[in-house]
């Protein structure tokens, strides 16, 4: 078709936009003859490098450009049930196969521009403290980032965002202020008055919870709906249980205003916000709230050893008009529309233009829960969306909410648009990698991708989407909404950052995992293994070794070191399989112990190479500082060797059953070593050495038994050395090894070991009590005399053997019933006679009394524990 107009007379701009929206290519607006052609859907050729469209094309509002052959392969990758994926072609290929959420498969990773990688990871919404679910995501991407940079050699530009404008922040900041004001108001009020308000708040919370009970899907509902229902019901049950706990706490706190406020803080805040939220006019409370928890987040990340991003962006810094302009372009191109002061992205118009929607979670329908998650808690009720699945890119602000000017009136950005604006500002038209938690796939990431592709006019904005698996606790995703979370700071009072990192390294990064004692204990065991290997090697290298020529043992270990290094590379290229990496170096460490056992004959060079590999690989993964070495190591070595040597000599005297006074012959040299340690500034070590020597003299003088000498040796290991930040271990009966370690770590290990022993004792005692209960019940049953077994009033007549023949109402018992009762009587006779033998001369009553006393004593022991 041809459209002719007078030269120099431009076509109406709105008409041109219409032509482009219906899929007609318009080569130029000032031509006298415009050839209008319908291009191939999703394919428009251009000439540029690295998959970049020519200047101005993205702004033209046309269908998605064709990237095939322009930095990408010439054909799309088509996975069943997925949108076509464009495989980057020209960047550095290191052989990495990685899970790409866009295809649901492992794909070969290549950036678009050589070694340069544009990487954006969704950062936190800073409305509360970070929990271990956040640690799962950010520690995971820190590990992947380190591998990509340090091991594979990519040049990363790593960006995270800070969501500091969000419904959750608005609600929490507003509620905190209202609660604080309310607490001041009721300080002088009668507790009965406050209790009435609290009861209303709790009842309101209960009503809201009941109203949110998931609807049971129809029998013929799709499997996805059934699975969603099961998940939501589990979460709903948890919330119901938490609400019952809330009511109990409130009942307990009924006598104090302060206690009531603390117990009912959450429902009170919700009630106050509903009644007074619109009255909050101080906009600074939202920003100060966000800054507080942003600072808290970065403190937590620093504590975890997560590297700071190359770029940090905050959406509040983009409210100078850049967010509004981004949305204006979407509206001008026909991808968004205004409704009641808010602006929504049109899914239907997006699809009409040839784009694919819902690439990550390609389901046909959106659940109510998913829409609520995407739109936020303060979504407008009168939105008048054209399609229920359309999502907000600009929200009209109501009283009590922060607002910025726009051509649609006062408002604020929608959640999804924030990431699009900030990622585009830093990385321009595309991302090589976009990361985030698995729970962000839909709606957040699918919606973010749609609006970004529309804005840039590209069929593919993100080349690789990486999603970290959920962290579960008791089978449910850890989250603040479920109140089943453990904060990072709480976790780090129990475990070190290194242990938490190892826990994640030992799991698949893109799969869900349970936060459990078993998972952390496995990580602690590996950490201890690595630390003790390196500490032992450092210790043994100070003593004679390599006294025999290298042989099969050394050549075998050399081969293992080489094989392990190759295995690490294979594992990392296999979807960052860090669990296999840990397994490989752990096996190598185990092999090295054969050389330790063969000292002083064994050559230590292969062991040193193994240690270098272990340190290098773990360091690359962020597992650092496994060796603790003081600045004045040589001075410590002399003192501690002497101290540990004296202890070993005492143990040998006891073991060989020598006269105990012989221990004093070993103290003279150690006394001199203690003096040298004091002169070298090691006063604490010198004090401990001298105290040990003095105690040995006293034990000999007082004629104490050998067990007291061994007990004092245990104290040297478990107390004196620990206080000096040194781990001392016995090597069988005739040797020892020591290494520097943290006193806090060793004390925590001993506490945990004591708790495990105590728990084992509790379990053993509980099992013993359960068996005692069984014995008592059995004895009480056997104690019934056979002639009284059926004297219950249930029977009227009996035969000569004492077996019932008639029921109390005169009904004859059947032959089979009499046969069963006869067997029962015979068994009772046998059990009764057996019990008589057990009871002996004291009789059955005395036997039962003793059994009851034993049971009561066990009950007391269990209760004491």
C-alpha positions, 0 to 999 in steps of 0.5 A: 500500500502507498500513501501520498501526501504533499512534499514538506507536509509532515504526517500527523504524529498520532497517525504515525504512532497508530501505523506503527502500533498496528505493525506497519513499518514507516520508513520516514515521515517526510517522504512524499510516498510512504511504503507501508509494509507489515514486517515479520513479527518479532524480526526487524533487521538492523546494522549494529554491534553487540546486539545494539539497535541503531540510535533512535530506533527504540524510541520509534515505537515499532515492533521488536527489532530483529537481533538474530545474527547481530551479536546473537545466533542466527536462529532462536533456541526453542524450548517446549512451552517457552518463548524463543530465546536468542543465544548470544554468539560473540562473547567469551565462551569459557565452557560454562553451562548455566541454568537459564530461567528464560529457557528452564534449561542449562545453556552455554554462557556468553556475554555480548561484548567479549569479556564484559558482563552487564549484571543486575541483581534485584536488591532489598526492599529496605523496610525491615532487617534482613533475614536468612532468606535474603542471605541465601540470595545475596551470598549465592550471587556473591559466590557466583560473582566471585567465580565469574570474575576470579576463576573465569576472568570475566570483566563484571559490572555488577549493579544492585538496586535499593528499593526505598520507595515501596508500599511495605516501606510506607506501611511500616514507617507509617505504622511505627510512627502511629504506634509510637504516638499511640504508646505515648497517648495511653501511658496514663490510661487505665489498663482496662481501657487499653485492653479494650483497644487491644482486643479490638485490634486482635479481633480485627486481625482475626477477621482479616485472617479468616477472610483470607482463607484460600478457596478450595479449587474445583475437582477439575481445576488445573494441577497448578491451582491445586499446588498453589492451594496446598501451599497457601493452606500450609501458610494459612495454617501457620498464620492461624497458629501464630494468631492463637499464640498472639491471643495467648500472649495478650491474655498473659499481658493483661495486667500491664499497659506496657506488656499489652502494647508489646504483645499486641504491637502488630495488630495494633499497628494495623488498626491504627494505620487503618484509622489514622494512616491518612493523617501522616503528612511528614514525608521524611519518615519514609526516607529515614525509615528506608535509610535506617534499614539500608544501612542495616542491610549493608552492615549485614552483607559486610558481616557475611563477607559479601562484596560491595556492588560496583554500582548501587542505585536507589529509586528515590534518586531517580524521582527527578523526572527520569522515572516519569519520562520512562513511563511517558515513553511507554504510554506514548508508544501505546504500551501503557494507559492512565486510569484514575491517576495511576498508569498501567502496563497493557499486557494485551497491547504488548502482545499485539506488538509481537512480544512474548509475555511471561517468559519465566513463568509461562502460565496462562492465568495469574492467581489473586495472590500473585497479583496482590504480590505484584501490586502491593498492599496499597494498590488502588481499589478503583483501578479500572484496569483494561485487563486484570493482569495489567500491572501498575507502573505509576501509582496515584498517591493517597493521603498518608503516602509519599508523592512526586509530580507527574503528568498524571498527577501526584504519585509514585512508581510501581515496584516493577518499573523501578528496576527497569529504570535503574538497570537501563540507566546503568547498563543501557539497552540490555543485560547479560545477567539478571539475578534475583530470588526464585520468588521474584520470577513472577510477577516481578521479573516477568513484568520488569522484562516486559516493560523494558523490552517495550521501552527498548524495542527489543525482543530480549532485554535479559540474556540470562536470568539466574534465580537463587533457590528458596531457603525453607524452614519447616517446609515453608519459604522463609519470609517476613509475611509468614513470620518464620524467619531468622534474621542474619544477626540472629544467625550470626550469634550462633554461626560464623559467616564462613560457616553460613557460606560453606552451608550454601556452597554445599547446596545447589545454588538454584534449588530450594534448601532447608535451613536446618541443624543438619545443613549447618552441622555439615558445613561446620564439619567441613570447616573444621576439617579444612582448618585442622588440615592447614593447622596440622600441616603448619605444625608438622612442617616445623619438625623433621619430614621427608626422611625417605625418598619420594615414592608411590605415596607422593606420586599418588598424592601429586596425581590427586592434586592435579585431578582435583584441580581439573575436577574443580574446573569441571564442576564450576562449568557445570552450573556452578556446582560448588557442592562438588567442588567442596567434595573434591577438595575435601577428598583431597584433604583426606588423602593428605592424612596418609602423609601425616601418618607416615611422618617423618618419612613422608615428603611434604611437598605434595601436601603443600601443593594440595594445601595451596590448591585448597586455599586458592579454591576456597579463597576464590569462593569467599571462604577465607582466613582459615589459618590464624597466625599471630605476628610473633609466631616463632615466639609462640611456637617455642613456648607452646611446644614446651607447654604441650610437651610437658603435658605429654610427658605427664600423660606418658608417666601415667600411661607407663605406670611410672612413679608419679614423682617422675613428672617433676623431672620434666618441669625444669626445662619448661620453667625456663621456657616460661621465663623466656615466654614472659620475656618475649611478652607472652605473659598469659602463656607464661602464667598458664605454664607456671600454674601447671608446673605448680599444680604438678608439684602440689599433686606429687606432694599431696600424693594424689592419684594418677586420675588427678594428673590426667584431669589436670592435663585435660584442663590444659587442653580444654581451658589453658590452651583455649584461653590462649587461642590455641587448639591442642589435640592428642595424636593417639597416646604418644603425640600431639598437635596444636594450631592457632584458633579463635577462643570464641570458636572453640568455646562455642564448639565445646558448648555445642558438644556439651549440648549434644551430650545433654540432648543424647542423655535426655533422649536416653532418659526419656526412652528409659522412662517410656520402657518403664511405663510399659513395664509398669502397665504390663505388671499391673495387668499381670497382677490381676488374679485369674479368678478376678479377671472377668469379675467386672459385672459384664458376665452373669454365669461361668463354667467350672474353669471360670470362663464366662458363658452368659452376659449380664443380661442373660444372653448366651455367649457364642462358642467362638466368644467362649473360646476367645475368653478361655484363651484370655484366661489361660494367658492371664494365668501364665502372666500372673504366675510369671509375675509371682516368680519375678516378685519373689518372697516380697510379693506382687504388691511390693514389686509393683510399689517399687516399680512405681517408685522407680517410674516416679524417680525417672519422671523427676529426672526427666523433669529436672532436665 
